[in-house]
Amino acid sequence: MKKILTLLFVILAAITLIGCDHDDPTDNYRYEQVTKTLFVYMPWTGSKTSSNNSLTVYFDANIKSMQNAINTNGGLKATDIIVYKASSASQAVMFRMRYNITLNKCELDTLNVNAPYNAITKENLTSLLNQVNSYSNTGYYSILVGCHGSGWTPRGSEFASDNYYAKPSRSFGGSGIDMQYDLSDLSYAIANSAMKKVEFVSFDDCYMANVETAYELRDVTNYLVASTSEVMGDGFPYDTLFKYMLGTPDYDNICQSFYNFYIKNSSPYGTLAAIRCGDAIKQMASVMKAINSTYTFDQSKLNDVQYLDGYHVHVFYDLEAYYDQLGALPPLSANFKTALDNLVPYKVYTPYIYTNLYNNHDTIKVNTFSGITISDPTKNTYLQDSKKNTAWWQATH
């Protein structure tokens, strides 16, 4: 009897072990090892009380395109992708994109179904970046932001409101003041978080490729990747572009992938540039300060300066087109060209850009494009004081 009981126990133990092994096959899965971190930040893009102008549907499509890119590429290029995606003003989820080598597929691994730090403050953004660091402490970081954007203009201004932006294009934050950041909030958050400095900040948003933004981020990122103008609702073509953001960024191909997608699109409009921050934007500021101390812009020539926005009173002007109207002579002219070539090594643009401000559904012919804009010459009365408060203005005047 004892032998029978012993035999039954052995059989049951074996069955239990087999059952456990069968129930948890993930023990045998292998995942790609990572050495770099990409934080994909998709904050709430409506207002505090409304989903009007929310880009959530587009973000869902963007995430699927990122997964497709990872699967097509056969991996992450050793990049740990941490995503924050808001579904309302008070609700967000954080998850990781990881590559299952065993199954050859990208998987989404939930990190927090009730992600913290939803309130839009520089302190909360700092804490959020520290949260990312706690999940992925690689020591090498980049940030990809998807939301509305209105360049350097201050939060709460009319330029970041529902009255200006319509659904087919993107503009940093949401539609209402409670969901908007100032650029200084981002530079503060990066500098005061464990990240300290990142390889690139990329805005899949409108109007973020300007000297004011680049100068504000001068000490916290090596590159700014952004558009001078409005970005169509589909945003970046991540199916083809995303792989170039992973591993060691390929800024040339990031821009070329954007161009190749939109030039063949039914809405063939868009611009993108990779802008060097750090010493490059500081060099441009030094050159422009020397030019401004000698030359004054003639406002009667403003109509001859290429504008790259759809505002009734234009805000964002092409930097090189503006410089041309200043009439600077050597050596300042040579200094400017050298500084610009160093500042914007990669840029693309379609023959026309699109604007949906005021629901106009209009296009703008692009005759001059340097990849970066400036707001020095704007006659917009609302922004006269604001532009003089930017770090760029104070460094160049």
Order of alpha helices (4+ residues) and beta strands (2+ residues): alpha-beta-alpha-beta-beta-beta-alpha-beta-beta-alpha-beta-alpha-beta-beta-alpha-alpha-beta-alpha-beta-alpha-alpha-beta-beta-beta-beta-alpha-alpha
